[in-house]
């Protein structure tokens, strides 16, 4: 039996003649391939069956593999795969080739490390013009920055709208992904987690005290301890103002997953 954990990523982009191509290229010189891979665990265990155990029937043989602490969770999208597979091979004595082989993917969760204080204070300001008394200010705090999957966190904020227009305060959970090639080329993308957005209107010349609840889900988990991808979550607090003014926003980093116990917490690998 073997347990193998491995991560890999691959993506392409297009380069002009002035670009410096630093990764493997295909026959089409304008297409650049970026890729990376790493191993997280590779363990092998053998069970020898005697002649008396080769009779027909069903048998159970307990076994276990000890996973490393600092490993990323299972993950899969079009660019990156982090997977853990258990392979069981049946080999007859004095034979080197497996007679039968079974393979199954094992879903793995992992500890996360957070370096933010709880609760964490926050502040966001927006000035609509250079005139006095035309500011919008938000102050408050977020209750938790390390969140168990399925739990929620709260933003307790005070909104002071000194302007003469109605504004909206919006909160939402953002998933930010950073793919990393073996030559440290990076590809970034982000997406809003569905059903995590709240929006509240604040009247002109008013002060509002708000409790904004940001939910999470059981299938969410930050991706740490990997050199092929970083998966981070942020809570985006935004002041939405009418045209022609521009919105203002603040990204609050949070981690989602079971918190690593203090007695085994270590400094994460530098990327």
N, C-alpha and C positions, 0 to 999 in steps of 0.2 A: 504494500500500500504506500502511496506517496501523496503528499500534500504540497502543492506548488502555488505560490502567490506571485502574480506578475502584473506589472502595469506597462502600458504602451500607448503612444499617441502618434498620429501622423496627419498632416494637412499639407495643402499645396497653396502656393500663390504664384503670381506672375511677376517677372522682373524685366525691366528695360535694360538696354545695353549699358546704361550708366550705373546700374545696380551692381553691387558686389555679391556674387553668388557664393555662399559659404556652406551650402549643404549639397547633398547628392542631387544631381539633376537627371532628368529623363533624356531621351533622344531629342525631344523638343527643348531647345536651350532656353526657351522663355518660361518654362514651367519649373518651379523650384519645390522640391519635397523637403519638408521639415519633419523630423521624427525623433523619437526617444523611447527608451525602454529601461526597466529596472526590475529586479527580483526582490520580493519581500520575505519569502520563506521558501525553503525547499527541504522537505523532511521525508525520510523513507523508513518504513517499519515492515518487518517480515514476521509471519506466523507460520511455523512448520506444523503440518498436519501428519500424524502418524497413520499407519495402515488401518488401525482400528476405527479411525474417524472418516474413512473414505466410503462408508456405506451410504445408501440412499437415505435422504431425509433433510431436515432443516436444522441448522446449528447456529449458535450465537457465540461470537468471540469479541469480548470487550476490548476496546483500544481507545487511545486518545493522542492528540497532537497538541503540544503547547505552542500557542501563537505568540509571536513577539508583541510587546506592548506598543511600540511606536510604529504602527502600520496604518495605512489608509483604509477606509471602508470600501466595500465593493461599489463600483461605479461603471456606468456605460452610457456613452452617447456616440454620435457619428465620428468624433475625433479621438476620443480617449476610452480605453477599457482598463479597469482595474478588477481583476478576478482572482478567485481562489478555487482551485479544482482538486478534488480527491479522486485518485485513480486506483482502482483495485485490479490487480492482475493475478491470474491463477497459472502457476508454472509447475509442471511435473518435475519430480526429482531427476537430476542429471540432464535436464533440458534447459536451454538458454532462452527459448522463444516462448512467450506467453500463449497459453492455449485459449484462454478467454480473458477479456479485459472490459471493465466497466468504468465509466467516468461520469462524475456529477459535479456541478458547480455549487460551492458552499457560500451562501450569503454571509458576509462578515461585517460587523460594525466595529467601531474603534473608539478609544478615548479621544477627547479633544482637550486642548490646552487654551486657556483664556488668560490674557494679561490685563484685562480691563477691570477697574474697580466697580463694585456694586454697592449701592446704586451709583449711576454715573450721571453727573450734571451735564446739562447741555444749554446752548444759547444760539440763537439765530436772529439776525437783523436784516431788515430790508428798508432802504430809503427810496421813496418814489421820486423825490426831487431834492434840490438843495434847499428848499424852503424849510423853515422850522416847523415842528409839529406835523410832520408828514412821514413819520417813521412807523414801521411795524416791527415789533420786537417779541420774540418768544424766549422764555426761560423755563427751566424745569429740570426733570431728571427721568432716567429710564430705570426701571426697577431691577431688571436682570439683563446681563450681557452674555451669560452662559446659560443656554436654554435646553432643557431636555426635549427631545422630539415629541411633538404633540402638545407641549405646554405653550403658554403665551407669555408675553411680557407687556408691560404697561408704560406708557409715557404720560406722566403727570406734568402738564405744561400750563403756563399762563401766557395768553396772547394779548398784547397791548397794541391795538390798532389805532394809531393817532391820525391816520390818513382820512381823507374824505370819501373813500370808496370801500365797498365791501370786498373782502378777500376770502380765500379759502385756505384751510390748513389740511394738508394731505399727508398720510403716512402709508407706507407699503414696504413689504419685505422684498429685497433684491438678492438674487443669486449671481455672484460674480465668479467667472471661471477664467483661469489663466493657464494656458497650455504652454509647456516649456520643451524646446527641442534640445538635443544633445549638445548643441553649440550655443545654448541659452537664447535662442530666438524665441520670442513670446507672441502668443496670440491671445487677445482678450475679448471676451464678450460677456454680456449680462442680460438677465431676463427678470421680469417681475413675477414673483410667485403668485399664482392665481388665488383669488379669494382672500387676499391679505390687505386690500386697500380700504382705507377709510377716508372720508372727506367731510369736513365741517366748515360751514360758512361763519364768518365773523363780521358783524356789522361795522360800518364806519363809526369812528369816534367811540369805540367801546373796548371793554376788557372782558375776556372770556377765560374761564378756568376749565380745561378739558382733560379728560382721561381717554387716551387713545390706546386701544387694545390691538396688539399685533399678534396674530396666531401663528403657530407652526403646525407641521404634520408629522406623523410617525415615520414617513419615508424620507424625511429631510435629515441630512447630516453634513457637517462641514468636512471637507477633504483636506487633511493635514498629513504630514509625515511622508510626502511623496515628492520626487524630483521631476515627474512627468506632468503633473497638474496640481493646481491649487484651487480649491473650491471654497469661497468665502461668502458669508451672508452679511448684508447691511440693511439697516432700517433707514429708509430715506424719509426725512421730514422736509416738507416743501411748503413754502408760502406761494400760493398762486394768486397773481394779480392781473387785473384786466389789461388788455392791449392799450397802448404800445409799450407798457412796462414789461420787464423781464422777471420771471420767477426767480426765487432764491431757494436753495436747498442745502441740507446738511445730511451727510451719510454717517450713520452711527454703526461702527463694526460690532457684530455679535457673532458668537459661535453656537452651533447647534449640535448636540450630541451629549453622551454621558461624560461628565467632567472627570478628568484624570485625577485619581486620589493624590493628595499632597505628597505622600511618602514615596510615590514613584514618578512624580512629575519631573520632567527633564527639559532642558532647553531644546526647542525644535531645530531640525536641520536647517541651515541657511540655504536659501535657494539662489 
